[in-house]
Each structure stands twice: as structure tokens, then as C-alpha cells.
């Protein structure tokens, strides 16, 4: 593998990581906004209370599916291959180990 290919892979991985962090950051900022609205007792508070678990489930689902680009479900590896790979399993299910 040449230097150019290595540099290209590094750039792709860095871009993917930055994108994932930005999506997670948007959800965290949304949660902060919901907390602020709840503390100010803005109505409808039921909607705010239901939005919290929805945001957390969205963040967890996003991380489970999109956290590891070469692994299942978006990468070329199948489900069994991804779960048998300790690095991929650690990324998706940390701190549990497979």
C-alpha cells in the first residue's frame, strides 16, 4: 500500500469520524435544549418529556448502525462476521465484550 493510498484511507476515516461526532453533537444539543425548556416549564411538558427518551433511542440506534463503516449493516461484512470481529464488537457494544 502506497503513501497516497494510506493518506486517502486516513482522510476517509477522519471524515467519517467527524461526521459521526457532528450528528451526535446535534442530538446532545437537542437534549440540552429540551432540558432548558423543561426547566423553564414551557408547555407542553409531556411532549418535552417524551422527546428525551426518543432522542436517546435515536442516538443509540444511530451509533449501533452507523458507528463502524466497514461492519454490518452498512459495510461489506455480514452480521456474523461483524460480531466475531472483536474490534467491531467493541465499537458497537462497548463496554461489553464479545
Buried (B, 14 or more C-beta within 10 A) or exposed (E): EEEEEEEEEEEEEEEBEEEBEEBBEEBEEBBEEBEEBBEEEEEEEEEBEEBBEEBEEBBEEBBEEBBBEBBBEEEEBEEEBBBEBEEBBBBBEEEEEE
